[in-house]
Amino acid sequence: MKLTILGCYAATPRTLTNPTSQVLEIKNRLFLIDCGEGTQVQLRKNKLKFSKINHIFISHLHGDHFFGLIGLISTFALLGRTTDLHIYGPKGIKEIIDLQLKLSNSWTNYQLFFHELESKKSEIVYEDDKVMVKTIPLKHRVYTNGFLFQEKTGERRLDLNAVHDFEINTCYYQNIKNGRDITLEDGRIIPNHKLTFDPIPALSYAFCSDTKYSEDIIHLIENVTVLYHESTFLQSEETLALKTMHSTAKEAARIALKANVKQLILGHYSTRYDSIDLFKIEAETIFKEVLLADDGKSFEF
Amino acid sequence: MKLTILGCYAATPRTLTNPTSQVLEIKNRLFLIDCGEGTQVQLRKNKLKFSKINHIFISHLHGDHFFGLIGLISTFALLGRTTDLHIYGPKGIKEIIDLQLKLSNSWTNYQLFFHELESKKSEIVYEDDKVMVKTIPLKHRVYTNGFLFQEKTGERRLDLNAVHDFEINTCYYQNIKNGRDITLEDGRIIPNHKLTFDPIPALSYAFCSDTKYSEDIIHLIENVTVLYHESTFLQSEETLALKTMHSTAKEAARIALKANVKQLILGHYSTRYDSIDLFKIEAETIFKEVLLADDGKSFEF
């Protein structure tokens, strides 16, 4: 997986900072998560191919998470796109886009599919042979979902020495990789675990923004490889965090700890602070594996 | 008057170029004309005060002229604005903004006034003691207006030597500046033109984008100080200009010549060309006083 942060600052686009948007690459698929104003320019700056984005996930309808969507949709049209585009986001998102296309007398030569969300329970919103995406219901001032991206567990890996020792014909290899035991010609049954190693562990990425501190999400994100959790504020602004339904760096770390994630990425910083390093310092008092998102930064895991 | 170009390229925002937006300063008023995606960041980059913008004029509802509006409105709210904001634009613009505010459960602590336009005839849309703004109906693929900004002619200027020679009391000066003749104590009438000079000529600025070549606008923009006329294409793309209802540099120059304007500023360039200098070279074959708009460039006149 490769995660590229296009923007990770709260509230408004500024001269040097961008509102939320990120691209997750899994198994050669490019998923766009949130789309604040200026996302299309950030895609260009980071040399990400517009044509490889077929699925866009919008967490909620606050401007800093979706005001760039209509522009991106229009640019796709101007670039002559013909591939289907799927948009997953809160109910109402279709009305906003449709109205703007109608009033500008514009249309797309590609098909736009809206998958409008309104459930307050986690649900699978995307699935193919290699990847699954589920919603993570969050607690914010408007209806909001995080998204959990999971690689599907791959095949078991053949132990080549073992299959040679048992002189197993190559035509059985796929069955073995699928987890089946094997009956030899002499009647002996060889259990699968003697012929294979465990598959490479499936990776997972959970995007949780925006949200107040909520332990309700822990069972959904337990043991994920990487958790992106918003940390709009530091603990010194705890009251403001509570009032605006955002999280502090310490709270994000507490969620990471309780969910036993491997790594935590912080983001959605308020621009009131002198340095984003303060977020890392605060979070590390609770949880050790903390990374800082920043515009244009990439993470491979 | 001071004109600052925030963006002057057609179609989509790119790494180094911005869609249409410009700020016109007249008599200490700041008027924002069009508001493509990224306008608020361009305002910051050009150090223009958000709080001084009270009137926004939107030519038409194509994305490259208004996708930045909702973001700017939201940012004004986040910055704690309380001053009224007036928006002049095609019918439908209120519905677009209202819907997005409603679905994001947002509001503005300042009053938003929409002045929706649907007339196909020129009309006065703004007027105060010093400035008047009229629409310039344009011919494009959707309902579009240009805008004509006119300073009102100032007072006549006192000829101090003359008023001293006639020993006129200062209490009559305002009447004289307003154009009145004066009757002296001995009964002589002194005509106004012997006591004053003509006022400083009023300046005017006409913004015409987007539009196909149309001589119908000439009577509205005749003799303006500065005409900004779109030139999306060069004459080599004449057919494309006709099809998309845009103008070429040569056509813009022809309008400038026929309207007898003092200066022509070209803009709304397609990004297909290697250099915008080509637009100037082409326009100058028809009209001599040609300037090129470019993002971040200012013009004082």
Interface residues (C-beta under 8 A of the other chain):
Chain A: A11 T12 P13 R14 T15 E37 G38 Q40 V41 R44 K45 H60 L61 H62 G63 F67 G68 I70 G71 S74 T75 L78 P90 G92 I93 E95 I96 L99 Q100 L103 S104 N105 S106 R141 V142
Chain B: A11 T12 P13 R14 T15 E37 G38 Q40 V41 R44 K45 H60 L61 H62 G63 F67 G68 I70 G71 S74 T75 L78 P90 G92 I93 E95 I96 L99 Q100 L103 S104 N105 S106 R141 V142
